[in-house]
């Protein structure tokens, strides 16, 4: 039996190549999909355990004795500790006066250790003074300004950027060599406790660790649970998309490999009949085919797993970046082992089913089924097409699939799944693109003018800290300069504050505009934009957390009093805080005078945003303001990962579907080799033969493409609302209704394109076959 199976593999080299390629691509797709599923399962917990994250990050007064601080590592309940590290709170200034938010710069010589192992994802670690490693999370916004090899200024000292690193619990904004700044402004200690499941556990552990220190030595602390909560909040919009598309890839890959392998076995019915005529039992027939597909499938699966693991590395790195956790090294070994076991089993089952059916046939029946096209309707249909006015090659090609309806149905399914993947991929890509444009509002407010120092009267002094000698910003003067700048179409000042919602314990963030802001581009989910100071619009997060609805009247309160407003619309906002958007006069009644923190600018048609921003930045720099292109400040790691995933899976599954078509055309061409020889002997040209073979797949491709459109459209219509609901956001109608009629027609024709591409190579072989060779092959 083994000898027969090996001989069949050698004899049917092309068929073996097709099966092997399909199994390889399926294995690669499966490894990638499961790897993404694993990466989406509690990524913070995985990164925290792998990098020995700190349960508590503690800051201490600079006068605290470092020997006493080091001794806290041995206190009861402390499992491990790192430090003390020198710490300085400072602003990092880069080229062109670019600034990062004020953060903690820590002196640390070693990125490893028993607590808070730093993940260096670009460049390298410090080797001495004069260098700095920036925290990746600290530079996510506008990271194009910060590059390895560039220079920054910290507290008047120029430092060279040598790398970017990630701390799973965000223990610092940057790291420098110990002693870089002389006397520190504080000390940092990092702790892991024996028990740290709750906030009470962390507080108790920190209290025990610092019990012997002087009063006031501990100046502040943060818990890993707060970082975990923020990370999990950021995960909600991402995980459902990854899981859904990964599962879709698994299902489609499995169905297509079953179709291709089963089709190959059905095509071997004649060989099965010969084997039974030689005395093979049904069990032996099945064993022959099991060995035949495993000999091809197992090595292909191994290669596919290796290729999929390599492909997964950059995708997992992008996923980790989107999740704001330190990147994983790659696909876990158990995933590779699972795929190496599961895919050959699927291939084996796909082969055994048809082989069992053939094994129950008599030898004569198997040979007849394997060689003779079905008579009846198929023959009558071919005669009708032959009598039509269609060119003879076209008529013969269109009638060919109906002689093998089962095989044609299998091919239709392959095209259907491949084309449906393209339909879904196109829809999801358009949805994600619209979401990115909507939440970032880059198409409406092309230029932002932030204040580089808080204006006079800014409550609480929130906002960027002033630089040396920088005066408070003058909003009125800045607005006048912006309005006078050539290319300015509209301008609106944005103020921000936090207020209380009367009757609720939930604090509400407020974005307030000092003029008409209907043009600023917030996607309207339900209702409408506010028309006067008595009306507001609310974010989806605000409505879900407070239980209020569009149309309800609410009361907000602040230091200056209360204000009653009515919610007239729900908008999508980038960020998880519950937020209201309103007129600044309504906010002033509750929070008092709140000057603008930035101006949003819409440009006239044809104005170059970068040139405009450069001119405006030079004009407002002396007024303690800056100008940036809004598109340059937005980074959507999650959307970038999803778009990359969609493209990769669509290409992989499309390739598998095209191979399914290729396999069918090869089988049909080989069965019709005598017919092709006769046709060529009576004058059919190679070009007509090629056209006939390609046309034979047009009907299959058209049927698959037509069926794929409602399938892909329906899955998209179902999956987008589910994902937004899981993320806790509402969605605007334009995020779901993304297909134009002409796009659906084009996507349906994509099934034809997929089928034609799969048929081109075997059609070329048939066209080059000599009549005598074809007739002898029969």
N, C-alpha and C positions, 0 to 999 in steps of 0.2 A: 504493500500500500504506500509506504513512504517513497519507494522508487517511482511508482506511478505519479504520486503527487509532485515530486521533484521534476520529473520529466514534463509534467503539465506546466510547471512554472517556467521551465526553459523554453518550451514550445510556444507558450503564450506570453512572450516577453512584454509586449505592449500592454496587454491587459494587466499583467502583474505590475508594470510601471504605473498605470493609472491607479490601481488599488493602493499601491505603496505611497504614491503622492497624496492621495486623499487621506490616508491614515496619518501621514506625516503632518499635513496641514491641520487635521482634526486634533491631533495630539498637541500641537503647538497652541492652537486656539484654546483647548481645554486647560492646559497649564496656565496660560495667561488669565483665563476667566476665573479659575479657582484661586490663583494667586491674588487676584484683585478682591475676590470674596474674603479671603483670609485677611488681606490688608485692611479691609473695611470693617472687620470685626474687632471692636475695642482697640483701635490703633494706639490710643494714648496709654492704655494699660500695658500693651506690649512694649511700647517704646520706654515706658517708665521702668518696667522690670529689666529690660535689656541694658539700659544705660544707668541703672541704679540711681534713679531720680531722688531728689531731696524731698522728704516729707515736709520739712520746714526750712525756710530761708530766713535767717535772723540777722538784723543789723545792730551793731553795738557802738556805743560812744567811743570816740578816738582815744579817750583817756583810760579806757579799760585795759588792764594788764593782759598782754597776749598769752602769758603762761597760764593765767586763770581761765582764759577762753579755751585754750587747748585742753585744759583739764576737764572741761564740760563733756568731752567725748567719752569719758569713762563713767559718767553719771548713770545711776540705775534707769533702765528703760531706753537708753540710747544704744541703738544697734551699731551705728557707724556715724562718723562725722568727718567733715573736711574743713580746713581753715586753721587759724584765722587768715582771711585774705584782706589786703588793703582795699578800701573802697572809696571812690570819689564820685559825687553827683555832679555831672557836667553835661554840657551840650556839645555835640560833635558837629563841626562845621567843615563842609567839603568845598569842592570847586564851585565857582560862581555863587558863593554865599549860600549854597544849599545846606540845609540844616536838618538834623534828626531831632526828635523830641528829647528833652532832657532825660537822661537815664543814668544808671549806675555803671561806672567803669571800674572793673575789678582787677587787681594785680594778681595774676595766677601764672605760674611757670609750667604747670602740667595739666593737660586737658583730661587725663585719666583720673584714677583714684577709686576709692570705695564708695564715693557719693558724687553724683552729678557728673558722670562721664560725658564730656562734650563731644558732639559729632561734628567733625570738620568736613564740610561738604564741598568746599572750594578752597584752593590755595593750600596753605600749610599753617602750622602752629608757630608761635613766637620762638625766636632763638636769642633774643636779647632786647635791650632798650631801644627806643626809637621806632617801635613797631606796634601795631594794633590789630586785633582780630575782632571783627564786628559780628554781633549776633544777627543771624539771618532774620529772625522774626522782627528785629528792631528796624530793619531797612526794607521791609516788604514794599512799602509805598515809595515809589520813585527810585527803585533799586538800580535803574540804569545810570544813576549818578555815582554810585559807589562800586568801584572795581578793584580787583587785586592789582597792586602796583600803584594805585592812586595815593594821594596824600590827604590827610585831614588835620584839623587843628582842634586840640582839646586843652582847654585852660591855657591858651597861648602857646602850647607846645605842638610842633609839627610832627606827625607820626605817619609812617607808611603802612598802608593796608596790606597785610600778608595773607589774610584768609578770612573765611566766613565760617562760623560754627553755630551749632544749635544746642541749647540747653533745654531738656525736655520740660523743665519747670521754669524757664525764663528767669534764671538767677541773675542775669546781668544784660546790659545793652552792648557791652564791649569788654574785651580783656586786654590788658597790657602787661609788660614785664614788671615783676615786683620791684618797688622802689622808683618807678618811673616818675611819680609826682612828689617825691619827698614825703612830707607828712600827710598821711591820709586824713580824710574828713570822717572816717568811720571804719569799722571792721565788719567783715561778713563771716558767718559760720553757716554751714550746711549740715542738716541732721537727717538721719533715718532712725525711726523709732521701732521698738519691738512691736508696738500696736499703734496703728494709725488709720483705722478704717473710717473714723468719723472726725468731725471738727473738734469735738470734746477730747478725743484721743490725742490729736495733734497738740492742742493747747496744754493738755496735761503733760505730755512728753516734753514740750518746750519749757514748761514751768519747772519740771524736775531737773532739766539740764542746766537751767540758769539759776537754780535756787541759791547757790553759794556766791553769786556775784553781787556787787554793791547795788543799792537801789538806783534806778535810772540808767544802769548800764545797758539794758536792752532798750533800744530806741524804736524798734519796729520789727515786724515779722510778716511772712506770708505763708499760706498753706498750699500744698500741691493740689488739694481738693478744689480750690478756686480756679487753678489753671485747668484742671480736668473738666470742670463745669464749662468753662469758656470753650475748650476744645470740642467737647461733645455738642455744644450748641452750634459750632461751626460745621460739625460733621453732618448735621441733619439735612442740609440741602444736597450733600454730596453722596452719602452712602446709598440712598435708594436708587439713584441713577446707575451707580457702579454695579450694585447687586442685580438690578433688572437687566442691564445689558449683558452682564456676565452670564446670567442664567439663560438669556436668550441665545447667546453664543453657544452654550453647552447643548441646548436642545437642538438648535439647527445643525450643529456639527454632527451630533449623534444621528439625526434623521437622514442627513445626506450620506454619511458613511454606510448606513444600513441600505439605503437605496442603491448606491454604487456596487457594493459587494453582492447584494442580492441579485442585481441585474447581471453581474458577471457570472453568477452561478446558474441563473436561468439560461444564459446564453450557452452554457456548457451542457445542456440537456442531451445533445447528441452524443457527447463523450460519455455521459452517464449511461445512455442506452448501449453503447459499445461495451462498456465495462460490465453491465449486467449480462450482455450476451456472452461474455467470456467467463461468467460464473460468479461475479462479485455479488455479495449479499447486500441488502439495503444498508446495514451497519457499515460494511466496508466502503460503500459509495460515500456515505456521510463522512467517514474517517478520511478518505482521500481528499475531499474538499476542505475538511477542517485543517488538515496538514498543509494543503496548498495555500490557503489564505494566511495561516499563521506564519509560514515560512517567509511570506512577503510582509505581513503586517507587523510582526514583532520588531524586526530591525527598523522598519519605517517609524514605528512608535518611539523607539529609543532615540532616533535622530530628531523626531518631532519634539520630544520632551526636552532635549538639549537646546534645540532652536527656540522653543517657547520660553525656556528659563532665561536664555540670553535676551530675548525680546522683552521679557517682563521686567528686567532690571531698570531700564530708563523709565518705563511706565510706573513702576512702583516708587521710584524716586520722585516722579511728578506727583503721584498720589500722596506720598508722605508730606511733600511741600504744601500741597493743598490742604492737608489735615493739620498743618502747623506742628508736626511732630518729626523727630529725627528719623531719617530714612532707614528702612530695613535693608539688609544686605542682599536679599533676593528671595526667590521662591523657596519655601521650606522643603526639606527633603521628603517629608511624608506626602506632600502634594505630588512630587515627581513619582514617588513609588505608587501612589494611588492611580495616577494616570497610566503608568506602565502596566498596571494590573487591569484597570477597567477598560481601556480602549481595545486591547486584544480580545477581551471577553465579548465586547459589543460586536467586533468583527466576526468572531466565531459564531455568535448567535445569528448574525445576519446571513452567514453562509450555511449554517446547519438547517435553518428553517426551510429554504427552498430545496436543499439537498434531500431532506427527509421526504418532501413532497415528490421529488423526482424518484427517490428510491422506491417508492410504492408503485411506480409505474412499471409496466412490462417493458422489456427491451425494445420491442417494436414501437410502443407508444412513446417512449422517451426519445427515440431517434426521430419519429414523426414530428413530435412537438418541437424538437430542437432544430429541424430543418425546414419544415413546410410552413409557409405563411398561411394564416387563416383565410379560408374562403368565405363566401357569403357576402355580408355587407361590405367588407373591405374591398373585395374584388369588384363589386358593382359600383362602389364609390370611385375606384380608380378608372373604371370604364367611363363613368359620367365625366370625370375630369379630363380624360383623354379626348372625349368628343366635344369638349368645350373649346372656346376660341383662345384659350390660354396657350402660350408657347409650350411645345411638347415637353421640354425639360422641366418647366415650372409645374405642369400638370402631373408629371410623373413624380416630382419631388413632393408636391402637396399630398399625394395619395399614399406615399410610402409609410408614414407613421401608423396608418390604420391597419396595416397588415400585422403589426405587432402591438395591439392595444395595451397589453400589460406593460410592455417595455416603454411605450409612449407615455403611459400614465406615470411610471416611475420618473421619467425624464421631466415631465411637467412639474412633478413635485420638487425636483431638484431646482428647476428654474424658478418655480414659485417661491421657494425659500430664499434663494439667492436674491431675486428681485425684491421680495418683501423686506429683506435686510436693507437694500438700497433705499426703499421707500421710507422705512423707519429711520434709517441713518440720516437721510436728507431732512426729514421732519424734525428730529431731535437736534441736529446741527443748527437749523434755522431757529428753533425755539431757544436754544442756549445762546445763540448770537443776539437774539432780540432781548433776552433777559439781561445779558451783559450790557447792551446798549441802554436798556431801560433803567437798570439800577444805578449805572454810572452816569447817565444823562449826558454823555459826552457829545451826542449829536445836537443837544439843545444849548447847553452852556459850554462852549468850546474853550473858554479861557476863565481861569479862576484868579482872583486877586486877594490873597490872604494877607492879613495884618501880621507883620513880623514882630510887633510888640502890642500888648493890650491897649486899646484906646482908653482915654480917661473916662471914668465912670463905669468901666467894665466890672461887674459884680464878681468878686472873688478872684479877680486877676487871672481867670482862665485863659488858656491860649499859649502861644509860643513865648518863651521868656525873652525879654529884651537883651540884645547884645550890649557890649560895652559902649556906653555913650548913646545908645539908641533911645530916642524920645518916643513917648506914647504916640500911636498912630492918630491921625486926624481924618476920620471917615469922610467928612464933608469935602475936604480938599482932595482926597483920593478919588471920590466919586466924580468930582469936577474934571479931574485929569482923565479919568476913564471915559467919561461922556464926550470929551473933546477929542479923543484919539480917533484918527481916521480908521474906518472899518468897524466902529462900534455900532451895532444895531439896537441892542437892548442891554440894560444893566439893572441888576437888583441886588440890594444889600441883604446879606443873610446874618441874622442874629441867632444865638443859641442860648438856651437856659434850661433849667430843670424846675418843674413845678409839682405840686401835689394834686391828685385827683380827689376831690371831696367825696367822702364815702368809701374810699379805697385806700389801702396801704401801699399801693403801687405808685412809685415815683415815675413821672412822665417827662421825657425829653421833648423839647419844643424847638422847631425850626421856624423862625419868623422872618418874613420878607418885608422890606420897607416900601415896596411898590408892587405893581402888577407882576405876579410870578406865574401866571398861567402858561407861559412859554417855556418854563424851566425843565419840562420834560419828565415829570413824575408819571409813571404808568398808572392810569386810573383802572382799578379793578372793578369797583362798583360805584354808582353815584356819579358825582361831578366835582369839579374844582371849586374851591370857595370863591364867593363873589363879593363878600364884604367882611368887615371885622367881626361880625357876629357868627361867622361860619368858619369851620376848620375841616381839614381832611386828616385822616388817621392812618397809621400804618397797620398792616395785618397783625403784626405782633401786639400792638396796643389793643386792638379789638379782642384778640383771643385771650390776653392776660386779664383784661378788666371785665369782659363779658358785655360791654356796651355794643351797640349796633349802629350802622349808618342810619341817620334820622333821629337818633337820641340826642337830647340836650344834656350837657355835662357842665360841671363847675370846676374850674381850676383855681388853685390858691397859691400865693407866694408872699414874699415879704411886703409887697405893696397892697395886698388885698385879694379879692376874689373876682372872677369874671365868668359869666355864663355864656357858653357858646354851643352851637349845634354842629354835630358831625354830618357833613353832606357827602362825603366820599371816602373810599378806601383806596390807598395808594401803596405801591410796592416801593420799599426802601431798602437800601443796602446797609445792613446792620441788624442786630438782634434786639436793640433797645426799643421799648414801646415809645412811639413818637407821634406827636401832632405837628402838622404844618399849618401855619396861620399868618394873619397880618400882624405886623409888629405892634400896632396900636393896641390890639387885644392882649398881647403878651405884657405890654407895659402896665396895663391895669392890675396885673397880678404880680409881676416880678419887678416893676419899676422900669426906669430907663435902661434899655439894653442896646448898646451901640452895635453896629455890624462888626462881625469878625472877618468877613470876606465878602467880596463882590463877585457875582456870577455874570458873565458877559456872553452875549450872543453876537456873532459877527455877521456882517453883510456878506452876501453871496460873492464868492471869488476871493475873499480875504484869506491870506495864508496865516493859519493860527500861530505857527512858530515865529514867523517874522513879526506878527502883531504882538505876541507875548514878549519878545525881546525888546521891541521899542517901548512897550508899556512898562516893563520891568525897569528899564533905565530911567523912565520918567517918574516912577513912584518910589524908587529906592530911597531917596532922601526923605520921603514921607513915612518911612518905616513900614513899607509894604513891598510885595513882590508880585510877579505875574507868571503863571505857569499854564501850559496847555493841559486841559483836564484829561485828555486821553493818555498823556504821559505819566499821570499820577495813579492810574488805575491798573491793578494787576488782578486777574481772575484765575488763580491757580486751579480752582476746582473746575471751572469751565474749560480751561486749557486741557486738563486731564481728560475730561469727558469727550471733547472734540478729537483728541488723539486716539482715545479708546474706540470711539465710533468709527473713525477712519480705518484703524487697524483691523478691527473685527469685520467691517464691511468688506475690505479687500480680501481678507482670508476666506470668508464665507462665499464671496463672489467667485474666488478662484476655485473653491471646492465645487460650487455649482457648475461652473464652466467645465470642470473635469468630468462631472456627471454627464453633461451633454456630449463631451468628447468621447466618453466611453460608449454611449449609446450609438453615436454615429459610426464609430469603428466597428461595432458589432453589426449594425445594419449594412454597412458597406461590405463587410466580409461575407455576409449572407447573400448579398446581391451581386457578388463578384461575377457570376456567370451572366446575369442580366446586363451588367455594365459592359462585359465583353461583347455581348450580342449587339448592344446599342452602339458601341464604338465601331464594330465591324460593319454596321449598316450606315455609318456616316456621322454619328454624333461626335462633335469636336470636344477636345479636352475642356474648353471653356464652358460648353454646355453641360458636360458631366459635372464640373465643379458647381455650376449653378443648380443642377438638379439635386446634388447632395446637400448643398447649403439650404436650398428651398425646403428640403424635407424637414428641417428643424424650425422653419419660420412659423408653422402652425403651432408647434409645441411651445416655442418661445412666446408667441402672441397669447396663447391660452394661459401660460404661466404668468406673463406680465400683467394680463388683465385681472387675473385672480389675485396677484400680489398687491395691487393697488388698494382694494378694500381691506385686505388683511393688514398691510403695513399702516394704512390710514387708521384702521380701528385700534390697533395696538398703540399707536401714538396718541389717539384721542383718549384711550384708557390710562396710559401710563403717566402722562404729564400731570393730570389732576392728582393722581395717587402720590406722585413724588412731591408735588407742592404741599399737599396735605401733610405728608410725613415730615416735611421740613418746617411745618408750622406757618407757611406763608399763603396768602391768597395769590391769585394769578390773574393777569389781565387777559381778556378774550384773544388778543392778538398773539399770545404765547401758545395757544392751542390751534387756532385757525391759521396755520402757516402755509398751507398748500394752495397754490393758484391752480386753476383748471389746466392751464398749459403745462404746469409742472407735473400734474398727475398723468397727463397724456404722455409726456416725455418719459416718465418713470415706467409707464406701462410698456412703452417701446423699448425700454431698457431690458425687458425680458427677451425681446427679439434680438437685441444686440448681444446679450449674454449667450443665447443659443447659437447665433451665427458665429461668434468668436470661438465657441467650442467646436463648431463644425468645420472651420476653415482648414485646419491641418489635415484631417482625414479626407476632406474634399480634394485637397491638392494631391494626396496620394492616389485617390481614385482617378483623378484626371490624368496622372502620369502613367497609369497602368496600361500596358500594351494589350490589345485585344487578345492575341494568342496566349499571353500569360494568364489573363483573366479566365479564358475558356479552359485552359489546362488546370487552373486552380479549382475549378468545380469538380 
